[in-house]
């Protein structure tokens, strides 16, 4: 509820807390979200996370204590949910996992307050992705299924594809090949049924053919089906826009791992070195961990010439 008579000598944030929230305020929140999303995609969560924390503290929180009607309030809660989820995402990217989970729970509550079930499902999928990264496959599957149950068929095909692919990733971590394939096929069918005129939420627009190929590549890598993993990873890299730099890095490591699994040590090391060079320019623990995972897989070949060359290249990065 609004503070009707904020004290004259209070700090800036409190002084603004009683102000009426306008459509322009909410549009600004959305624009800021897009900006931080782009920074995160390009440079990693560590680059802008602290600025996002301050923005939420000094701009969003006073708005939540401001004056607004029901419809504006729902839009405000939805915009704040998005920024809060993004703050959780950037925290996850720098391996602050407990903090990330707290932000995700907060984002879920805000989505609920906004009456936005679809966005709530997206937050659950984000939590599922974190569980995959932490190798908590069963939890990842459960979160993805709760997300699916929360929206049913009431979301566009692109969102359905996103939800099913998240479940597939969990099954892959668990080594459940059949269940993984079933979820991937559902995701593929959903994306194929999408039409240009569909109203896709802004947060799901990233999920395209490149993203689906990326999901397939990761799943087949985790299932040690390296030939198929390589095919999908290559396809994703061909289709993926450069602005998704971190996603391209992840996919390049998946391809390097697949090449290694297929016995192509030269190609694997070349791709791995490219990924390591990209990671050096990012403030993303996940990016560095992808590279470290690849390096652990190189251990059995540590005396081979391509691996020594790889190590020299990485050492030169400083």
N, C-alpha and C positions, 0 to 999 in steps of 0.2 A: 504494500500500500504506500501511496505517496507521502512524503514528509511535507506537510503543507507550509510550514514556516521554518525552513532551515535557517540555522543561526548565521548571522552576518559574518562572524569571524571564523567559521569553520573552514576546513580545507576544501580544495577545489572539487574533489570527488563528492564529498558530502553536500557541498553547495549545489551541485548539479543533480543530486539524487531526487529532488522533488520535481524536477522539470518534466514537462509533458514529452512523451516519446512520439516522434513523428515518423512518417513513412521514409523520410530522408535518412533518419538515424538508422533505420533497419537496412536500408539500401547500402549505407556505409559499412555496416557490419558484414553484409554479404560480400562487398567489394574487398574488404580487408581479408575475409576468408579466402577469396580467390588468390589474393596476393601471397598470403602465407602458404597456401597449397602449392603454388608455383615455386616458391623458394625451397620448400621441402622437397619437391620432386627433383629439382635441379641440383641442390647443394647439400641436402640432408637435413634432418630434424634439428641438429645442433646449431644451425646457422641463425634461425629466427625464433627459436623457442622462447628465450627470455623476453624478447620483444612482445611475443604473443601473450605471455603471462601478464606483462604490464598492461597491455591493451585490455585484456579481460578485466583486470583489476580497476583500471582507471576509466574505462568507457562502458563496458558491459554491465558490471555490477551496479554502478549508479543508475543505469537505465532500468535494471530490474527493480530497483527501489523507486522508480519514477512513477509518473501518472500516465495511465493508458487504459483504453477500453478493452473489451474481451478479445476482439478480433486482432487488434494491434498487439495485445499481450501474447496471443498464440504465435504470431509472426516473430515477435521478439524472443520468445522461448525457443522457437525453432532455429533462429539465427544464432542464438547463444549456444544451443546444443551443438551446432555444427562447429563453432569455434572451440568449444570444450572438447569435442571428439578429436579435433585436429591437434589440440594441445596434448591429449592423451597419445595420439599417433606419433607426434614428434618426441614425446617422452619415451615411448616404446622404441623409437629409432635410435635413441642414445642409450638404450638398455636400462632406463629407469622404470623397470617393469611394474613394481608395486604402485608407484606414482601414476603410471599410465592407467592401470586398472581403476584407480580411484577416479580419475578423470572420465573414464569410460562409463562408470556407474553414474556419475553426475550427469553426463550427456544423456544417458538413458532416461533419467528422471526428467530432464528438461524436454526431451522428445515426447515423453508421456504428458507433460504439462501442456505441450503444444498440440497434443492430439494427433501427432504425426507417427503413426504406426510403422510406416515404411522406413522413416529415418531411424526409428528405434531398431528395426531389423538390420539396418546398415551398421549401427553401433555394435550390435551383437556379432555381425560378421567381422567387424574390425577386431573384436575380442577373440573371435575364432582364429583369425590370422595370427594374432599374438600367440595363441596356444600352439598353433602349428610351429611357429618359430622356436618355441620353448620345448618342442617335441612332446606336447601334451595332446596326443592325437584324439583320445576319447573325448576330452573336454572340447576340443575343436569341433568334432562332429556334433556333439550335443548342442553347442552354441549355434551352429549353423542350422540345425533342425528346429530349434526354438525360434530362430529368425524366420524360417520358412512357415512355421505354424502360425506365427504372429500376423502374417499378411495373407496367407493362403494364395488364391489366384488373383487377388485384388491389386496387383502391381504389374507394371509393364514387363514384357518379355526380357528386356535387358536386365532388369532387377532380378527376375527369376534366374537368369543365367548366372548372375553374380552370386546368388545364394547357393545354388547347386554346386558351383565351382569351389566355394568355400568348404562345403561338406566333402567334396572330392579330395581336397588337400589334406583334410584330417584323416580320411581313410588311407591315403597314400603313406602318411607318416606311420600308420599302424600296420602297413604292409597288406592291407585288405584290397587286393587287386580287383576282385569282382565288384565290390561295393563302390570302389573308386571309379571304375569304368562306367558303372550305372549312373553315378552322379555327373561324370563328365559328359555322357551322352545326353542327359537331361539338360545340362547347361548349353550344349551345342545346339540341341533342338530349339531351345528357348531363344537363343540368339538368332538362329536362322529364321524364326517366326517374327522377329522384330521388323517393323516397317518404318520408313522415313518419317511418317506423320505421327508416330507414337510420341506421347508426352513423357519424356524421360526426365526424372529428377536430376538436377544439376550434379548431384554427388555420384550419380551412376553413369554419367556420360563417358567416363574414362574406360568403361567396360566395353571393349570392341573386339574385333577379330584378333588384334595383336595381343590384347590382354587374355583372351581365351586360349590362344596358342601358348602364351606364357604359363597359364595354369596347367595345360596339358604337359608342357615341358617339365615343370617342377614335379608333377605327379609321377611321370614316367621315370624321372631321375630317382625319386624316392623309392620307386618300385624296382629300381635297377634294370629298367628296360631302356637301355642306353641308346639304341638305334632310333627308337621312336622319340625319345627325349630330344635327341639331336635335331631331328626333323622339325619338331615343333618349336624348339628354341631358335633355330635358324629362321623359321617363318616369322616368329614374333619380332626378331631383330630387324627383319626386312620391312615389317609393317609399322613398327613403333616409332613415333615421332621423337626427335632428339630432346624435346623438352622433358620427357620422362627419363632423365639421365640415370637416376638410381635404379629404376626398373630395368633399364637396358643393361646396366652393370650386373644386376642379379641374373638376368637371362644369359649374359655372356659367360658368367661363371657356371651356370647350368650346362651351357653348351660345352665349356671346357671340361667339366666333369664327365659329361657324356662321351666326349672324344677320348678322354683318358680311359673310361670304361671299355671303349671299343679298341683300345690299344694304340691309338694315334697320339703318341707322346709329344711329338713336335707341335702338332696343331693345338693340343691341349695347353701346352706351356705358352704358346704364342697368345692364345686367347686369355689365359690366366694373367699374363703380364699386362695385357691391355686393360683388364679389369682392375688389376692392382694400381695401375697408373691413374685410372679414374677414381678409385677409392681414396687415393692420396689427396685428391682435391675436394673430398666431401667430409662433412662433419656428421658421419653416420656410423654408429657402432655396427649396425647390421651390414653395411657395405664392407667394412673391414672384417667382420666375422665370416661373410661369404668367402672372402679371399683366404682367410685362415683355414676354413674348412677345405678349400681346394688344396691348400698347401699340406694339410694333414694327409690328404689322399695321395700326395706326391711322395710321401715318405718311403714307400717301398722302392722307389726309383731314384733315390737321392743321389746316387753316383752316376746316373746317366747324363750324357752331355746336354740334352735339352733342359734338364732340371737345373743343372749348374748355370746354364745361360739365363734361365728364368730367375734364379736367385741373384745373379749379378745385376739383372735389370731392376729387380725390386730393391736391392741394396742401393742402387744409384738414385732411387727416388728419395732417399733420405729418411 
